[in-house]
Amino acid sequence: MLHRFTKQGLICITQPNHAWLSSQLAQVWGNEDFGDFAPKKEVCLGAELHDIGWLFWEQAPTLNPKTGYPHKFMELPTREHINIWSGARQLALPLSRYVGLLVSLHGTGLYERFTSWQNSATSSQIVQQFLEGEYAFQEQMIAFLKNDQYYAPHTKPEVIQRNRKLIAIWDALSIILCQELTNGNDAHVSHVPTIDGETTIKLTLKEVKDNHYQVTVSPWPFKYSQVEVVYEGRLLQETFSDEKAMREALMSDCAVTLSTTLQPD
């Protein structure tokens, strides 16, 4: 779950909803500077489902007693986080083998980049077992897809790496847009693939009106001169000491529609 603090209270955005926003970015991504990607439909679906493992947790989120709010995704203990990610590829696989591969790659990529789990022997053992299982699945899936006439060109290491990296970039951009950007504080996403290398994208908040944000993006990575995205959150106007009461509040009529206009700087 992601948190956006507003004057009205805390807006909670689920991981699957944030992933839907990632997919909206994927669908309009690419131009003469940033290139394209393939297979298009599968990669866009991979972006939309990259957090599918959170689907069940988000139906009954846990309470962080220190804040009085639902846990943010980075606040969960390693074992619970691994339990969520261990089921992700099984949920994605019935939809598409290539999508199942991308979801698995995204999960292992998170633990490869963010390594605080290495500070604990118990966490290290849990994560290493998860990684070994996912690596074996990825190797097997790539072997299967190489024997498929349609997917074989998309199993080249450089193609898989680009698609994996793009999903991570859309994930990062979506997290920034879901959480509150503040005036005067730009956000940056580095190592963004371009047609001939990598760059860093800067996001700058220009205006906020109700639940609509206007954000400039530089350099501009999209097909169109302006991009509109829409997503959803749930507004909590109080903190909680009781988990059941918090869950009931999230299931009440507290949904808010959020939108953002992206424009070149």
Buried (B, 14 or more C-beta within 10 A) or exposed (E): BBBBEBEEBBBBBBBBBBBBBBBBBBBBBBBEEBBEBEBEEBBBBBBBBBBBBBBEBBEEBBBBEEBBBBBBBEBBEBEEBBBBBBBBBBBBBEBBBBBBBBBBBBBBBBBEEEEEBEEEEEBBEBBEEBBEBBEEBBEEBBEEBEEEEEBEEBBEEEBBEBBBBBBBBBBBBBBBBBBBBEEEEEBEBEEBBEEEEEBEBBBBBEEBEEBBBBBBBBBBBBEEEEBEBEBBBBBBEEEBEEBEEBBEBBEEEBEBEBBBBBBEE
